[in-house]
Amino acid sequence: MADRPRVRPATMGDVPALAAIERACFGREGADDLLAAELTRSWARVRVAELPGEGLAAFVDGWLVADEFEVHFVATRPERQRRGLGALLLDHLLAEVAAEGATAALLEVRRDNAAAQALYRTRSFEVVAERRGYYDDGEDALVMRCGLGRFLGGPGAGGLR
């Protein structure tokens, strides 16, 4: 990345761009209302990576529930994938929720999504369970979990790779 992305909280004005990224990554139509609702929830954390001159390139979304953070989406525009934006956002948000008191993060990932699993493993996520037939198309999900102690102190702290 030539220019450093700016990480910031998502706003209502970002909803159309977030929905476009979600459609491109997951093929889901009609995400606008769901994403707008997400931004009104006090427990939701939605962060975006904005590239100078290009606008939003990626987002991460999840819920802080008690002392756990549930990662719902890590999505990057297809033409910007494999450039570290998902990792940047994930590191940023995991550090943020660790500072808020979260001690662990959980997520579900498709069994066949090796790229996402590899990203999560570099952040110390481990498979702790399997959910058979979890997705609409019948594919299984792997449940992954990591402790957040290494994220205290912000991105780059605690031995983040």
C-alpha angles and dihedrals in degrees: 000000000000095000121040113247120239114233115207142146114280118250133203088259088063095058097096091050092045091050091050090052091048091051091049093048104035105017092235117149123202097032093137095089093043092050093046089052090049090058091058095056115099091210095051122096116197118174129178136203111221120194119210109258093002107066125216115005103167145002141196124206132188148136129253105215116176105307097339132083118211112205108212104172140008106181133170128183105261094242090053098046122121093031099103100261095121091049092047092052094043092050091047095049096042089053090048095051092043087057088051090056105269111145100186141023127213133190143164121231131182113262090232096049098098094163093057092044090052091052092050093047090055086059091052096258112153130193109256102165146359128231111205116216091000098148127067091252091054097255118146123246126218115218111219129190137185136181114241101213091103090057095059111115096038137275110338093026128112097027099303110178 
